[in-house]
Each structure stands twice: as C-alpha cells, then as structure tokens.
Amino acid sequence: MELCNLAEAPTYTPNRNQLQVMVLTELAEICKKIAKNSAATEDLRQQAGQFVAKFNLLVPYRGEGDVDQHFQAKKLLIQIARFLPEIAALQSWPADSSNL
C-alpha cells in the first residue's frame, strides 16, 4: 500500500478545497451512521445528528460556496474531527463477557 505524502502534493487552493470537501463528506457519513446506531449513547447520537444537519446545510453550496460557507465547512470539519475520539473512547466488551 502506497502512502500519500501530502507535503509533496500541490498546495493550490482548489486542491486543498477538494481534499477538505472529500474528508468532510466522509466524516459526515460517519456521523450519519453514529446518529442511527443504538450502541452509541443518546448524547453521542444527538451530537452526530447535529453535525449531519450542519453538513446538509452546506451541501447546496458545494463547489460554489463563498468565504462564509468555506469557513463554516472548515469549522465543521474540525468539530467532527474533535468529536470522533469520543467514539474511540467508548468502553467496549466482547460479545461473550462471561469469562471476565
């Protein structure tokens, strides 16, 4: 598997914007799944749902956003990225925990 070295990638604004849109879109999809997953706490599902709602407000501007939409998208990307470690921190147990 070849790794992408972002330091060598062109730093043109359109390329960065496309990369950020791609990442934000994938993070929003993850949040959709969390919002629908009963294994997540109600608080986590609610937060994930709020991120999805914010993302959905930005979708109509994809590729045509002004400075404000770009700022909102970048802010949302950072918020979701900070939210995901909460999912990783959830205590999980094997299906058969009788041997513990």
N, C-alpha and C positions, 0 to 999 in steps of 0.2 A: 504494500500500500504506500503510495507516494503522498507525502505531506505537502501541503501548500504553504509556501513561505510568504506571508503577507508583506514582509519587509521588501521582497523583490517585486511585488505586484505594483502595477502603475497606481499612482496616488491621485489620479484625476478624480475630480468631484463626482462625475457621473458614475464611475466605477464604485466609489465608496457608497454613493447613494443606493446603487443597485444591491450591493452587498448588505447594507443595513436593512433594506426593504426585504431581502430574502430572509435574513436572520429574524427580523421582526415577524414576518409571516409565519415562519416555523414556530417561533415562540408562542404566537397567538394560537396556533393549532394545538400546541401542548397544553395551553391554558384551557382551551375548549374541552379537552379530554379530562383535565383535572376537575373542571366545573361540573362535569357529568359523572364523576367517579364517586361512588358512595364510600369508598375506602378512605377518601380524604375527609378531613374534618369540615364541618359546616363553614367555619371561618375561611379555610383554605379554598373551598369551593366558591365562596362568595367573592373572595379577592380575585380568584382566577376569572370568574364571570365578569367582574368589573373591568379587568384588563381586556377581555374579549370585546366588551361593549365599547371601550375606548378605541380599540383597533378597528372595529366595524365603522366607527365614525370617520376614521381616516381613509378607509378603503376607497371611497369615491374620488379621492384626490391622488390616488396612486399614479405616479409619473407626471402629475400636473400640479403638485402642491406648491404653495407659496412658502415664504420663510416661516410663517407661523405653523403650518402643517409639518414642515420638516422638523421644527423644534419640538412639536408635540410627539412626533414619531420617535425622535431620538430619546426624548424623555421617557416615553413608554417602553422603549427597548431597555433602557437602564432599569426602570422599575421592575419589569418582568425578570430581568437578569438577577436582580437582588432578591426577588421573591422565590426563585427556584431552589436555592439552598434550603428553604424551609421544608420543601418536599423531601429532599435528601435526608434531612434531619429526623423525619418521622421514624419512630421505632417500629420495626417490622419483625415479625416472628415467622418461623417456618409453619407450614400448614399443620403439621403434627408437632405441637409443642409439649406433648405429654412426657417427653423424655427430659425436659429441662428441670 
